[in-house]
Amino acid sequence: MSPNLAIISEGKKFMWDGQFYDSRDQGQLEAEAYEKSNFEVRMVEQEGKFLVYTRRIVKEQVLTET
């Protein structure tokens, strides 16, 4: 299996975490851990394995003058 390293969902780019999960439950546990760390998450099933794709949520943007 050769999964995509990145996917586009709702116009946003998500990156694969590099792990194959054997069950939806395993993938869901990992997805919840990412969400607690301020990531948006998408889970994809491919060839009987579950893949987790993440995207960091920007909560605050700091601008500096140059």
C-alpha positions as CSV (number, residue, x, y, z in Angstrom):
1,M,0.0,0.0,0.0
2,S,1.3,3.4,-0.9
3,P,-0.9,6.1,0.8
4,N,-1.0,9.7,-0.1
5,L,1.3,11.8,2.2
6,A,-1.2,14.6,2.0
7,I,-4.9,15.1,1.3
8,I,-7.1,18.1,0.7
9,S,-10.4,18.1,2.6
10,E,-12.7,21.1,2.6
11,G,-10.0,23.2,0.9
12,K,-7.5,22.4,3.7
13,K,-4.3,20.4,3.4
14,F,-3.9,17.5,5.9
15,M,-0.7,15.4,6.3
16,W,-0.6,11.7,7.0
17,D,0.9,10.8,10.5
18,G,2.8,7.9,8.9
19,Q,1.1,5.1,10.9
20,F,-1.3,2.3,9.7
21,Y,-4.0,1.5,12.2
22,D,-5.6,-2.0,12.1
23,S,-9.0,-0.9,13.4
24,R,-11.2,2.2,13.4
25,D,-11.0,2.2,17.2
26,Q,-7.2,2.4,17.2
27,G,-7.3,5.3,14.6
28,Q,-10.0,7.1,16.6
29,L,-7.9,6.9,19.8
30,E,-5.0,8.5,18.0
31,A,-7.2,11.1,16.3
32,E,-8.6,12.1,19.7
33,A,-5.1,12.6,21.0
34,Y,-4.2,14.8,18.1
35,E,-7.4,16.8,18.6
36,K,-6.4,17.4,22.2
37,S,-3.1,18.8,20.9
38,N,-4.9,21.4,18.7
39,F,-5.0,19.5,15.4
40,E,-7.8,19.1,13.0
41,V,-8.1,15.4,12.0
42,R,-9.4,13.3,9.1
43,M,-9.4,9.5,9.1
44,V,-9.3,7.5,5.9
45,E,-9.8,3.8,5.4
46,Q,-7.6,2.3,2.7
47,E,-7.2,-1.4,1.9
48,G,-8.6,-2.4,5.3
49,K,-6.2,-0.1,7.3
50,F,-7.1,3.3,8.8
51,L,-4.9,6.3,8.2
52,V,-5.0,9.5,10.3
53,Y,-4.3,12.8,8.6
54,T,-3.8,16.0,10.6
55,R,-3.6,19.7,10.3
56,R,-2.5,22.1,13.1
57,I,-5.1,24.6,14.1
58,V,-3.7,28.1,14.3
59,K,-5.1,29.8,17.4
60,E,-3.2,33.0,17.4
61,Q,-1.2,34.8,14.8
62,V,1.7,37.0,15.9
63,L,2.8,39.8,13.6
64,T,6.1,41.5,14.1
65,E,7.2,44.7,12.5
66,T,10.4,44.7,10.4
